[in-house]
Amino acid sequence: MIIYSMKNILVFFFLLLTLTTSPGNVKKFMNKLALLPLPERQSKIDSLIKANHTYPIIENDSTVIFIYKGEATRIQIAGDFTGWMPSITMACVTGTNFFYHIAHFEPDARLEYKFIIDGNWKLDPKNTDSLIGGMGTNSEIKMPSYSLPPEIYFYPVIPHGTLVDTFFYSPELNNNRQVRIYLPPGYSKKNQYPVTVFHDGLEFISMANVVNILDYLISQHKIKALIGVFVPPVDRQNEYAGTEKDLFTEFIVNDLMPAIDLKYSTSKDPQERATFGISDGGNIALYICMKHPETFGKIAAMSSNVQTVISTKFRSSDKMNLQFYMDIGSYDIPELIPMVNDFIQILKDKNYTYQFRKWNEGHSWSNWKTHLVYPLLQFFPPD
């Protein structure tokens, strides 16, 4: 959780200077700065900025110093650590155009943010790390103990699966959508393969590197070779968490899966079938399995919405033959955190098999892609 406070100028520069000057020079520099007239402070700050090349500045594994130098009246920060509300106002050093804010995060946190400069949302101009997510491009902080897993990268020397595009019509919903199928390396109709359905499927491919992940884990014999079915929504809110949940469920169970089974060599065992989703996509993954445990036996719901109809059903019904992976970010959407925690308690009380993890990250594809390995390892261990 973020802890932040406005420091006076001497405390701030003590923190900053320990990164750029030797201990013997800190006291000398601080004394000079404190004695300088206001008009001379700017040049000292300019020389200090030139001595640093990585921003924001991270000190002692947990202290982050955001800085901005430029003409502005007011600069705010919004990000995962503020619930994306512009609730932090950066302090300005008197007599200069230098703004700063000091925050503390966990050593393994990864966070996204933007500056709001006189009302305009912008990337941090001094931070070279940025990424594209579901809501646009953000600046990124990777704390010292955070690391990216090997499976998210493309390796040209390993075998690769094949992507096949097709279209499915839903008579229940009266709409048509593109569905992308992943066939594992060496796919053969002589074998029967587990199947995983990914909601928000095309984003799992474009933003979560899922094809790289599957290729890597299969090539390293960490999971069984499996077929991936990537299904995009047409009317996301209604299909995943609104008035069309039941119609969408029937489309998946009665239209999509029979067609996949007819065309490809799949296992019909529900324990060999999983459904993955994030946010509202996690909600529909839970809902489908609640309604049809005979079709899907495994659910991965990441940073998931959990509607009352789902938690009530699982609380009141007998235990079903289902297995779960769920996670949540420390900086996730605030409304989701108690939903997920309450649902985990239900799973615990009912003695379900489940894995639950918390990450020091926010509600983002970069969070989910780095942790897809955990449900895949859990659900499809190699024979």
Secondary structure, 3 states (H helix, E strand, C coil): CCEECCCCHHHHHHHHHCCCCCHHHHHHHHHHHHHCCHHHHHHHHHHHHHCCCCCCEEECCCEEEEEEECCCCCEEEEEHHHCCCCCEECEECCCCCEEEEEEECCCCCEEEEEEEECCEEECCCCCCCEEEECCEEEEEEECCCCCCCHHHCCCCCCCCCEEEEEEEEECCCCEEEEEEEEECCCCCCCCCECEEEEECHHHHHHHHCHHHHHHHHHHCCCCCCCEEEEECCCCHHHHHHCCCHHHHHHHHHHHHHHHHHHHCCECCCHHHEEEEEECHHHHHHHHHHHHCCCCCCEEEEECCCCCHHHHHHHHHCCCCCCEEEEEEEEECCCCHHHHHHHHHHHHHHCCCEEEEEEEEEECCHHHHHHHCHHHHHHHCCCC
